[in-house]
């Protein structure tokens, strides 16, 4: 059960420990972090119905797909897959080759919380879970195309399903940037969104609408593997925040701990996962080299106007 006070904090002084992905990049992978875009607060599209009556869609960046669907590429893939709500998670595959995919392989619901959404539907927390989730590999740096070409198509997919609110579930650090842009672009196109983020700094810079911060390892955006009750409470809390959020942007801190005693040994676990992958495959280095467009750097306001986000 949650046992941390729920607070909203500032970027300059969060008031509590947070995971720093910049240290991971520099000290474990030897990569210099790219500057993050510092966006203004987004304008929110009002929710039309209460959560208990709402159809909720799911937008995931883990590259989830099923064996009879075309595989999603490892990075720079602007296509998406529709994941039917009735498909068993025993079949799901992940195209995103980030090292932290190990958590999703242990339990897909931490990155693609299909079972959690069905549980919330059965319990009456939400009106209905949408017919399909939308899945991409969020390791993307084609930000203009993502906002101006992909976002309108995804918005139409959700609107055709009667979706009232979209839960956005980013995965790796690059996913947090790309899906922050995508969430803002969907919101500007009249589709209310809410995000769960495990990266405090990224959320404060990108400012995705109705964002909630979960102080958990990268890759565990929707909870700890195989802990269904906790997963349910995390997603429920994020959705309820979406319903209650005011017009001013703030980062809602979700009151959950990875370890019951509050220890942060999981930070070393995440670093070890990346370190081993770097020594064997070098997947993060390969992906970093593939991303040529940097969004941060002083042109965020012009980008937001041009890309309607």
Legacy VTK file of the C-alpha trace (Angstrom):
# vtk DataFile Version 3.0
C-alpha trace
ASCII
DATASET POLYDATA
POINTS 309 float
0.000 0.000 0.000
1.162 3.565 -0.543
3.005 5.081 2.392
4.601 8.271 1.090
2.987 11.688 1.295
1.631 12.797 -2.076
3.227 16.112 -2.977
3.998 18.350 -5.883
7.594 19.617 -6.027
9.767 21.912 -8.101
12.416 20.967 -10.619
15.096 22.934 -8.769
14.481 21.213 -5.433
12.305 18.088 -5.597
12.676 17.555 -1.853
13.215 13.816 -2.204
15.738 11.510 -3.967
15.163 10.893 -7.671
16.959 8.737 -10.221
19.332 10.744 -12.435
19.611 9.230 -15.940
22.378 11.706 -16.823
24.690 9.992 -14.341
23.815 6.653 -15.897
24.678 7.897 -19.373
27.933 9.542 -18.349
29.297 7.111 -15.759
28.049 3.771 -17.086
27.755 4.283 -20.836
30.170 7.144 -21.485
27.530 9.119 -23.398
26.955 12.823 -22.929
23.226 13.529 -22.405
21.442 15.641 -24.986
19.733 18.806 -23.733
16.085 18.371 -22.859
13.432 20.629 -24.382
12.021 23.060 -21.841
8.388 23.484 -22.873
5.778 25.867 -21.551
2.810 24.397 -19.720
0.300 22.755 -22.061
-3.297 23.839 -22.540
-5.564 21.032 -21.366
-8.541 19.563 -23.196
-11.309 19.084 -20.597
-12.512 15.560 -19.909
-16.081 15.182 -21.143
-17.252 12.483 -18.731
-16.284 11.307 -15.236
-13.645 8.594 -15.036
-16.146 5.939 -13.991
-17.943 6.491 -17.327
-14.887 7.118 -19.493
-13.453 4.890 -22.202
-9.716 4.888 -21.544
-7.133 4.197 -24.237
-3.556 3.042 -23.745
-0.518 4.403 -25.610
2.704 2.481 -24.932
6.279 3.035 -26.130
7.764 -0.407 -25.373
7.323 -1.597 -28.952
4.785 -4.226 -27.920
3.361 -6.254 -30.802
1.973 -9.713 -31.514
3.630 -12.479 -33.589
1.206 -12.074 -36.515
1.925 -8.321 -36.754
4.922 -6.715 -38.494
7.773 -6.290 -36.045
8.422 -2.780 -34.797
11.950 -1.530 -35.468
14.359 -0.878 -32.613
14.460 2.897 -33.160
13.299 5.708 -35.465
10.098 3.843 -36.377
7.083 6.128 -36.806
4.658 3.271 -37.387
2.404 1.867 -34.697
0.527 -1.338 -33.961
-2.987 -1.803 -32.601
-3.067 -4.298 -29.746
-6.536 -5.853 -29.288
-7.753 -5.872 -25.704
-8.589 -9.591 -25.834
-5.141 -10.815 -26.965
-3.385 -12.847 -24.274
-0.212 -11.245 -22.927
1.559 -14.618 -23.139
1.885 -13.889 -26.865
3.165 -10.316 -26.701
6.645 -9.432 -27.981
8.703 -6.269 -27.491
10.486 -4.533 -30.352
12.218 -1.996 -28.098
15.654 -3.437 -27.335
16.491 -1.139 -24.423
18.249 -2.971 -21.550
15.371 -2.291 -19.179
13.080 -4.433 -21.320
14.062 -7.200 -18.877
11.299 -5.980 -16.552
8.668 -6.206 -19.298
9.862 -9.673 -20.255
9.286 -10.705 -16.638
5.789 -9.155 -16.655
4.406 -7.320 -19.715
1.986 -5.355 -17.523
4.754 -3.062 -16.247
5.079 -1.551 -19.742
1.805 -2.577 -21.399
-0.718 -2.712 -18.512
-3.484 -4.492 -20.398
-4.517 -6.727 -17.496
-4.499 -3.759 -15.135
-6.844 -1.816 -17.410
-9.256 -4.749 -17.621
-9.213 -5.047 -13.819
-10.062 -1.358 -13.460
-12.904 -1.784 -15.941
-14.315 -4.764 -14.017
-14.105 -2.823 -10.742
-15.929 0.187 -12.172
-12.978 2.567 -11.723
-13.175 3.337 -15.451
-16.148 2.943 -17.736
-14.360 0.841 -20.325
-10.910 -0.058 -21.576
-10.674 0.719 -25.294
-10.841 -1.977 -27.981
-7.155 -1.513 -28.889
-4.022 -0.089 -27.361
-1.651 1.856 -29.603
1.956 0.677 -29.435
5.151 2.255 -30.783
8.862 1.916 -30.165
9.438 5.244 -28.470
13.126 5.499 -29.340
12.339 8.282 -31.820
13.949 11.620 -32.663
11.855 12.650 -35.686
9.910 15.014 -33.486
8.321 17.159 -36.202
6.907 14.124 -37.993
5.822 12.573 -34.715
3.791 15.656 -33.758
2.437 16.696 -37.158
1.936 13.358 -38.949
1.732 10.531 -36.419
-0.207 12.309 -33.656
-3.204 13.136 -35.896
-3.431 9.501 -37.039
-3.253 8.172 -33.499
-5.826 10.729 -32.354
-8.199 9.502 -35.050
-7.641 5.881 -34.005
-8.601 6.693 -30.424
-11.521 8.906 -31.383
-12.914 6.126 -33.609
-12.871 3.899 -30.501
-14.778 6.503 -28.500
-11.821 7.151 -26.180
-12.300 9.893 -23.571
-8.831 9.721 -21.981
-5.484 8.263 -23.072
-2.995 6.821 -20.576
0.541 7.352 -21.932
3.195 4.887 -20.743
6.794 5.804 -21.723
9.626 3.291 -21.382
13.278 4.399 -21.825
14.701 7.960 -21.495
14.283 8.699 -25.221
10.695 7.418 -24.980
10.036 9.979 -22.259
11.043 12.757 -24.667
9.205 11.415 -27.720
6.047 10.491 -25.837
6.071 13.788 -23.973
5.850 15.477 -27.368
3.230 12.973 -28.530
1.042 13.430 -25.441
1.123 17.204 -25.873
0.254 16.879 -29.562
-2.705 14.581 -28.825
-3.937 16.996 -26.175
-3.815 19.904 -28.604
-5.910 17.842 -31.008
-8.726 17.548 -28.504
-7.868 14.246 -26.831
-7.278 14.366 -23.057
-4.128 12.502 -21.969
-2.381 11.547 -18.771
1.139 10.144 -18.382
3.019 8.096 -15.823
6.721 8.947 -15.790
9.658 7.412 -13.935
11.970 10.321 -14.852
11.334 13.394 -12.734
13.587 15.759 -14.664
12.236 14.723 -18.069
8.658 15.288 -16.952
9.414 18.750 -15.594
11.012 19.784 -18.870
8.577 18.141 -21.317
5.488 18.862 -19.185
3.185 16.165 -20.570
-0.443 16.884 -19.617
-1.707 15.584 -16.256
1.593 13.828 -15.536
2.221 11.600 -12.510
5.707 10.720 -11.278
6.425 7.181 -10.073
9.783 6.755 -8.295
10.433 3.310 -9.753
13.081 1.871 -12.093
13.034 2.738 -15.774
10.879 0.185 -17.573
8.493 -0.250 -14.638
6.204 2.645 -15.477
3.066 0.761 -14.430
4.392 -1.025 -11.350
6.667 -3.755 -10.093
6.679 -7.069 -12.031
4.158 -9.678 -10.865
2.651 -7.431 -8.187
-0.846 -7.071 -9.619
-2.421 -5.318 -6.643
0.277 -2.659 -6.635
0.077 -2.230 -10.412
-3.664 -1.695 -10.127
-3.291 0.953 -7.424
-0.583 2.816 -9.357
-2.576 3.050 -12.587
-5.763 3.841 -10.666
-4.030 6.714 -8.850
-2.683 8.154 -12.108
-6.095 8.011 -13.769
-7.796 9.569 -10.768
-5.247 12.376 -10.833
-6.166 12.976 -14.465
-9.785 13.425 -13.475
-8.929 15.788 -10.607
-6.118 17.813 -12.235
-6.562 21.577 -12.363
-5.787 23.851 -15.324
-2.233 24.644 -14.163
0.477 22.109 -14.992
1.984 20.257 -12.057
3.803 16.979 -11.603
1.805 14.704 -9.322
3.970 12.454 -7.138
2.495 8.987 -6.810
2.778 7.649 -3.233
4.384 4.251 -3.852
7.753 2.717 -3.003
9.653 0.032 -4.896
10.944 -1.414 -1.609
8.801 -1.518 1.521
11.607 -0.022 3.626
12.249 2.759 1.103
15.786 1.653 0.180
17.021 2.642 -3.273
19.049 -0.431 -4.170
17.080 -0.558 -7.406
19.160 2.318 -8.779
22.240 0.070 -8.726
20.171 -2.681 -10.359
19.237 -0.382 -13.252
22.870 0.693 -13.643
23.987 -2.951 -13.694
21.392 -3.836 -16.350
22.712 -1.041 -18.568
26.361 -1.863 -17.788
26.013 -5.527 -18.766
24.129 -4.656 -21.942
26.774 -2.087 -22.849
29.524 -4.676 -22.468
27.698 -7.339 -24.487
25.520 -5.561 -27.069
25.999 -1.834 -26.799
22.309 -1.302 -27.644
22.064 2.129 -26.018
25.161 3.407 -27.785
23.783 2.166 -31.100
20.442 3.849 -30.506
22.073 7.085 -29.378
24.104 7.223 -32.589
20.910 6.788 -34.616
19.198 9.840 -33.120
20.259 12.910 -35.050
17.541 15.447 -34.184
17.907 17.182 -30.822
14.796 18.956 -29.604
16.227 21.063 -26.772
18.278 24.152 -27.460
16.160 27.281 -27.377
13.664 26.671 -30.164
11.038 24.932 -28.067
8.462 27.707 -28.357
8.740 27.817 -32.131
8.565 24.008 -32.288
5.463 23.933 -30.081
3.696 26.418 -32.367
4.760 24.663 -35.567
3.888 21.192 -34.326
0.739 22.087 -32.356
1.978 20.676 -29.076
LINES 1 310
309 0 1 2 3 4 5 6 7 8 9 10 11 12 13 14 15 16 17 18 19 20 21 22 23 24 25 26 27 28 29 30 31 32 33 34 35 36 37 38 39 40 41 42 43 44 45 46 47 48 49 50 51 52 53 54 55 56 57 58 59 60 61 62 63 64 65 66 67 68 69 70 71 72 73 74 75 76 77 78 79 80 81 82 83 84 85 86 87 88 89 90 91 92 93 94 95 96 97 98 99 100 101 102 103 104 105 106 107 108 109 110 111 112 113 114 115 116 117 118 119 120 121 122 123 124 125 126 127 128 129 130 131 132 133 134 135 136 137 138 139 140 141 142 143 144 145 146 147 148 149 150 151 152 153 154 155 156 157 158 159 160 161 162 163 164 165 166 167 168 169 170 171 172 173 174 175 176 177 178 179 180 181 182 183 184 185 186 187 188 189 190 191 192 193 194 195 196 197 198 199 200 201 202 203 204 205 206 207 208 209 210 211 212 213 214 215 216 217 218 219 220 221 222 223 224 225 226 227 228 229 230 231 232 233 234 235 236 237 238 239 240 241 242 243 244 245 246 247 248 249 250 251 252 253 254 255 256 257 258 259 260 261 262 263 264 265 266 267 268 269 270 271 272 273 274 275 276 277 278 279 280 281 282 283 284 285 286 287 288 289 290 291 292 293 294 295 296 297 298 299 300 301 302 303 304 305 306 307 308
